[in-house]
Amino acid sequence: MPFNTELFFQIFSLGQKFPFLDNLMVFTAQYLIYFVIASIFILAIKGGVKEKKALLVIILSLIFAEIIIKIFHLFYVEPRPFVTYNLEPLIKHLPDASFPSEHTTAMATVAFSYYFYRSKWTLLFLILMVSVGFARIFVGVHYPLDIVGGIALGFISVSLVWLLKSWLKTKIFNSYPHQPHQRSSDEARLLTV
């Protein structure tokens, strides 16, 4: 059995033993992302410049990530583990593509956007990213490699937006070169008198 599958079963087997843990994992896997979305908008409104800029990077990164995922799925679709192994997941889910985890991708774009801006919220969102990824395996809708792929895609998407932002700033700056002050004809006439 491949290590990816073996690790999935080890994590998935932790479920359906402790109701509190199951409920926590279901909430984390399915609903935590909505609280994170609300929080980044609140931070953008209430926070400083870093948080406002991070929100824009997050939105653009999610667009990049979604485009990459759509293109990837044209060539390869990995069935979800509960489909392949006829399992009963802890949450209801469509039997669509498993790789990469889109929830984890979204969480990664949030975490890495704040990281690039050296925000004080970075560590919190990194922890939430890992928590969501683990929970998605726990409830039976993703393999571990789906989570790793989601984190990698989130990082790549944020990096692309960051590079694009830097390139645009450079192009805009270079398109307006510093011009020495041009004296008016009146000023020039006065200086020659």
C-alpha atoms as a printed R data frame, in Angstrom:
    type eleno elety resid chain resno       x      y       z
1   ATOM     1    CA   MET     A     1   0.000  0.000   0.000
2   ATOM     2    CA   PRO     A     2   1.458  3.421  -0.940
3   ATOM     3    CA   PHE     A     3   2.554  5.577   1.992
4   ATOM     4    CA   ASN     A     4   0.028  8.271   1.025
5   ATOM     5    CA   THR     A     5  -2.830  5.765   1.333
6   ATOM     6    CA   GLU     A     6  -1.427  4.164   4.475
7   ATOM     7    CA   LEU     A     7  -1.122  7.534   6.209
8   ATOM     8    CA   PHE     A     8  -4.657  8.410   5.147
9   ATOM     9    CA   PHE     A     9  -6.049  5.273   6.796
10  ATOM    10    CA   GLN     A    10  -4.030  5.882   9.956
11  ATOM    11    CA   ILE     A    11  -5.552  9.355  10.320
12  ATOM    12    CA   PHE     A    12  -9.040  8.362   9.153
13  ATOM    13    CA   SER     A    13  -9.087  5.482  11.665
14  ATOM    14    CA   LEU     A    14  -8.906  8.020  14.502
15  ATOM    15    CA   GLY     A    15 -12.483  9.005  13.734
16  ATOM    16    CA   GLN     A    16 -15.761  7.644  15.083
17  ATOM    17    CA   LYS     A    17 -14.258  6.923  18.499
18  ATOM    18    CA   PHE     A    18 -14.739 10.166  20.393
19  ATOM    19    CA   PRO     A    19 -17.821 12.239  19.473
20  ATOM    20    CA   PHE     A    20 -16.238 15.497  20.658
21  ATOM    21    CA   LEU     A    21 -13.186 14.957  18.441
22  ATOM    22    CA   ASP     A    22 -15.383 14.012  15.484
23  ATOM    23    CA   ASN     A    23 -17.469 17.162  15.903
24  ATOM    24    CA   LEU     A    24 -14.351 19.320  16.197
25  ATOM    25    CA   MET     A    25 -12.849 17.818  13.034
26  ATOM    26    CA   VAL     A    26 -16.116 18.191  11.118
27  ATOM    27    CA   PHE     A    27 -16.338 21.853  12.116
28  ATOM    28    CA   THR     A    28 -12.680 22.450  11.200
29  ATOM    29    CA   ALA     A    29 -12.932 20.613   7.886
30  ATOM    30    CA   GLN     A    30 -16.217 22.113   6.756
31  ATOM    31    CA   TYR     A    31 -16.948 25.422   8.474
32  ATOM    32    CA   LEU     A    32 -13.735 26.981   9.816
33  ATOM    33    CA   ILE     A    33 -12.870 28.421   6.419
34  ATOM    34    CA   TYR     A    34 -15.959 30.671   6.534
35  ATOM    35    CA   PHE     A    35 -14.845 32.170   9.853
36  ATOM    36    CA   VAL     A    36 -11.400 32.743   8.345
37  ATOM    37    CA   ILE     A    37 -12.922 34.520   5.334
38  ATOM    38    CA   ALA     A    38 -14.934 36.755   7.660
39  ATOM    39    CA   SER     A    39 -11.871 37.462   9.801
40  ATOM    40    CA   ILE     A    40  -9.654 38.578   6.907
41  ATOM    41    CA   PHE     A    41 -12.297 41.066   5.790
42  ATOM    42    CA   ILE     A    42 -12.631 42.350   9.358
43  ATOM    43    CA   LEU     A    43  -8.844 42.642   9.613
44  ATOM    44    CA   ALA     A    44  -8.755 44.540   6.318
45  ATOM    45    CA   ILE     A    45 -11.367 46.989   7.616
46  ATOM    46    CA   LYS     A    46 -10.088 47.351  11.173
47  ATOM    47    CA   GLY     A    47  -6.402 46.591  10.667
48  ATOM    48    CA   GLY     A    48  -3.488 48.428   9.155
49  ATOM    49    CA   VAL     A    49  -2.053 48.761   5.667
50  ATOM    50    CA   LYS     A    50  -0.531 45.251   5.737
51  ATOM    51    CA   GLU     A    51  -3.897 43.632   6.339
52  ATOM    52    CA   LYS     A    52  -5.551 45.652   3.559
53  ATOM    53    CA   LYS     A    53  -2.828 44.748   1.065
54  ATOM    54    CA   ALA     A    54  -2.900 41.112   2.176
55  ATOM    55    CA   LEU     A    55  -6.619 40.897   1.371
56  ATOM    56    CA   LEU     A    56  -5.984 41.981  -2.221
57  ATOM    57    CA   VAL     A    57  -3.150 39.462  -2.573
58  ATOM    58    CA   ILE     A    58  -5.403 36.721  -1.158
59  ATOM    59    CA   ILE     A    59  -8.172 37.452  -3.661
60  ATOM    60    CA   LEU     A    60  -5.804 37.516  -6.641
61  ATOM    61    CA   SER     A    61  -3.998 34.389  -5.412
62  ATOM    62    CA   LEU     A    62  -7.278 32.490  -5.133
63  ATOM    63    CA   ILE     A    63  -8.089 33.425  -8.725
64  ATOM    64    CA   PHE     A    64  -4.666 32.184  -9.880
65  ATOM    65    CA   ALA     A    65  -5.069 28.967  -7.861
66  ATOM    66    CA   GLU     A    66  -8.531 28.260  -9.252
67  ATOM    67    CA   ILE     A    67  -7.274 28.706 -12.823
68  ATOM    68    CA   ILE     A    68  -4.357 26.339 -12.168
69  ATOM    69    CA   ILE     A    69  -6.680 23.732 -10.621
70  ATOM    70    CA   LYS     A    70  -9.110 23.888 -13.557
71  ATOM    71    CA   ILE     A    71  -6.268 23.406 -16.047
72  ATOM    72    CA   PHE     A    72  -4.766 20.561 -13.974
73  ATOM    73    CA   HIS     A    73  -8.101 18.736 -13.838
74  ATOM    74    CA   LEU     A    74  -8.267 18.739 -17.629
75  ATOM    75    CA   PHE     A    75  -5.364 16.277 -17.608
76  ATOM    76    CA   TYR     A    76  -5.630 14.404 -14.313
77  ATOM    77    CA   VAL     A    77  -8.362 13.693 -11.766
78  ATOM    78    CA   GLU     A    78  -7.640 11.790  -8.559
79  ATOM    79    CA   PRO     A    79 -10.789 10.218  -7.039
80  ATOM    80    CA   ARG     A    80 -11.443 10.972  -3.387
81  ATOM    81    CA   PRO     A    81 -10.444  8.242  -0.919
82  ATOM    82    CA   PHE     A    82 -14.015  7.573   0.186
83  ATOM    83    CA   VAL     A    83 -14.872  6.870  -3.466
84  ATOM    84    CA   THR     A    84 -11.876  4.641  -4.165
85  ATOM    85    CA   TYR     A    85 -12.230  2.588  -0.979
86  ATOM    86    CA   ASN     A    86 -16.020  2.777  -0.571
87  ATOM    87    CA   LEU     A    87 -15.827  4.536   2.806
88  ATOM    88    CA   GLU     A    88 -18.390  6.585   4.696
89  ATOM    89    CA   PRO     A    89 -16.883 10.071   5.243
90  ATOM    90    CA   LEU     A    90 -17.821 12.090   8.310
91  ATOM    91    CA   ILE     A    91 -19.163 14.879   6.095
92  ATOM    92    CA   LYS     A    92 -21.280 14.795   2.963
93  ATOM    93    CA   HIS     A    93 -19.195 15.549  -0.098
94  ATOM    94    CA   LEU     A    94 -19.456 15.295  -3.852
95  ATOM    95    CA   PRO     A    95 -17.380 12.484  -5.403
96  ATOM    96    CA   ASP     A    96 -15.285 14.968  -7.371
97  ATOM    97    CA   ALA     A    97 -11.518 15.461  -7.716
98  ATOM    98    CA   SER     A    98  -9.429 14.956  -4.608
99  ATOM    99    CA   PHE     A    99  -6.111 16.569  -5.611
100 ATOM   100    CA   PRO     A   100  -5.340 19.221  -4.585
101 ATOM   101    CA   SER     A   101  -7.404 20.157  -1.532
102 ATOM   102    CA   GLU     A   102  -9.142 23.418  -2.417
103 ATOM   103    CA   HIS     A   103  -9.935 24.179   1.233
104 ATOM   104    CA   THR     A   104  -6.250 23.837   2.096
105 ATOM   105    CA   THR     A   105  -5.276 25.878  -0.962
106 ATOM   106    CA   ALA     A   106  -7.527 28.704   0.207
107 ATOM   107    CA   MET     A   107  -6.141 28.537   3.747
108 ATOM   108    CA   ALA     A   108  -2.593 28.520   2.362
109 ATOM   109    CA   THR     A   109  -3.193 31.647   0.279
110 ATOM   110    CA   VAL     A   110  -4.371 33.408   3.440
111 ATOM   111    CA   ALA     A   111  -1.442 32.211   5.550
112 ATOM   112    CA   PHE     A   112   1.264 32.947   2.969
113 ATOM   113    CA   SER     A   113  -0.199 36.331   2.042
114 ATOM   114    CA   TYR     A   114   0.118 37.418   5.663
115 ATOM   115    CA   TYR     A   115   3.577 35.825   5.815
116 ATOM   116    CA   PHE     A   116   4.807 37.835   2.821
117 ATOM   117    CA   TYR     A   117   3.656 41.014   4.553
118 ATOM   118    CA   ARG     A   118   5.303 39.949   7.845
119 ATOM   119    CA   SER     A   119   1.954 40.330   9.576
120 ATOM   120    CA   LYS     A   120   1.549 39.441  13.249
121 ATOM   121    CA   TRP     A   121  -1.349 37.179  12.209
122 ATOM   122    CA   THR     A   122   0.874 34.861  10.149
123 ATOM   123    CA   LEU     A   123   1.419 32.174  12.788
124 ATOM   124    CA   LEU     A   124  -2.296 31.944  13.594
125 ATOM   125    CA   PHE     A   125  -3.248 31.415   9.957
126 ATOM   126    CA   LEU     A   126  -0.443 28.882   9.425
127 ATOM   127    CA   ILE     A   127  -1.794 26.869  12.371
128 ATOM   128    CA   LEU     A   128  -5.332 27.100  10.977
129 ATOM   129    CA   MET     A   129  -4.062 26.000   7.553
130 ATOM   130    CA   VAL     A   130  -2.492 22.843   9.000
131 ATOM   131    CA   SER     A   131  -5.572 22.219  11.158
132 ATOM   132    CA   VAL     A   132  -7.933 22.378   8.187
133 ATOM   133    CA   GLY     A   133  -5.671 20.103   6.161
134 ATOM   134    CA   PHE     A   134  -5.499 17.502   8.924
135 ATOM   135    CA   ALA     A   135  -9.257 17.671   9.462
136 ATOM   136    CA   ARG     A   136  -9.954 17.112   5.760
137 ATOM   137    CA   ILE     A   137  -8.001 13.843   5.982
138 ATOM   138    CA   PHE     A   138  -9.636 12.914   9.303
139 ATOM   139    CA   VAL     A   139 -13.168 13.197   7.891
140 ATOM   140    CA   GLY     A   140 -12.221 11.073   4.880
141 ATOM   141    CA   VAL     A   141 -12.382 13.463   1.928
142 ATOM   142    CA   HIS     A   142  -8.659 13.914   1.183
143 ATOM   143    CA   TYR     A   143  -5.353 12.088   1.085
144 ATOM   144    CA   PRO     A   144  -2.299 13.628   2.806
145 ATOM   145    CA   LEU     A   145  -0.766 14.450  -0.593
146 ATOM   146    CA   ASP     A   146  -3.893 16.448  -1.453
147 ATOM   147    CA   ILE     A   147  -3.114 18.648   1.545
148 ATOM   148    CA   VAL     A   148   0.554 19.002   0.619
149 ATOM   149    CA   GLY     A   149  -0.512 19.892  -2.923
150 ATOM   150    CA   GLY     A   150  -2.947 22.502  -1.608
151 ATOM   151    CA   ILE     A   151  -0.270 24.114   0.556
152 ATOM   152    CA   ALA     A   152   2.186 24.127  -2.357
153 ATOM   153    CA   LEU     A   153  -0.391 25.597  -4.731
154 ATOM   154    CA   GLY     A   154  -1.300 28.293  -2.211
155 ATOM   155    CA   PHE     A   155   2.361 29.241  -1.860
156 ATOM   156    CA   ILE     A   156   2.916 29.250  -5.629
157 ATOM   157    CA   SER     A   157  -0.179 31.389  -6.240
158 ATOM   158    CA   VAL     A   158   0.809 33.963  -3.619
159 ATOM   159    CA   SER     A   159   4.367 34.013  -4.987
160 ATOM   160    CA   LEU     A   160   3.064 34.639  -8.522
161 ATOM   161    CA   VAL     A   161   0.902 37.528  -7.326
162 ATOM   162    CA   TRP     A   162   3.807 38.915  -5.304
163 ATOM   163    CA   LEU     A   163   6.133 38.766  -8.320
164 ATOM   164    CA   LEU     A   164   3.463 40.315 -10.539
165 ATOM   165    CA   LYS     A   165   2.942 43.085  -8.008
166 ATOM   166    CA   SER     A   166   6.682 43.799  -7.878
167 ATOM   167    CA   TRP     A   167   6.908 43.749 -11.686
168 ATOM   168    CA   LEU     A   168   3.994 46.163 -12.050
169 ATOM   169    CA   LYS     A   169   5.485 48.528  -9.478
170 ATOM   170    CA   THR     A   170   8.786 48.477 -11.355
171 ATOM   171    CA   LYS     A   171   7.120 49.053 -14.731
172 ATOM   172    CA   ILE     A   172   5.036 51.921 -13.392
173 ATOM   173    CA   PHE     A   173   8.039 53.481 -11.696
174 ATOM   174    CA   ASN     A   174  10.206 53.160 -14.800
175 ATOM   175    CA   SER     A   175   7.500 54.622 -17.040
176 ATOM   176    CA   TYR     A   176   7.735 57.899 -15.132
177 ATOM   177    CA   PRO     A   177  11.452 58.700 -15.006
178 ATOM   178    CA   HIS     A   178  12.547 61.588 -12.875
179 ATOM   179    CA   GLN     A   179  12.635 64.764 -14.913
180 ATOM   180    CA   PRO     A   180  14.833 67.674 -13.907
181 ATOM   181    CA   HIS     A   181  12.906 70.820 -13.111
182 ATOM   182    CA   GLN     A   182  12.303 72.828 -16.274
183 ATOM   183    CA   ARG     A   183  12.543 76.545 -15.687
184 ATOM   184    CA   SER     A   184   9.885 78.663 -17.279
185 ATOM   185    CA   SER     A   185  10.846 81.210 -19.941
186 ATOM   186    CA   ASP     A   186  10.223 84.006 -17.417
187 ATOM   187    CA   GLU     A   187  12.583 82.364 -14.914
188 ATOM   188    CA   ALA     A   188  15.240 81.937 -17.604
189 ATOM   189    CA   ARG     A   189  14.883 85.580 -18.680
190 ATOM   190    CA   LEU     A   190  15.285 86.800 -15.109
191 ATOM   191    CA   LEU     A   191  18.410 84.710 -14.655
192 ATOM   192    CA   THR     A   192  20.011 86.169 -17.771
193 ATOM   193    CA   VAL     A   193  19.333 89.749 -16.721
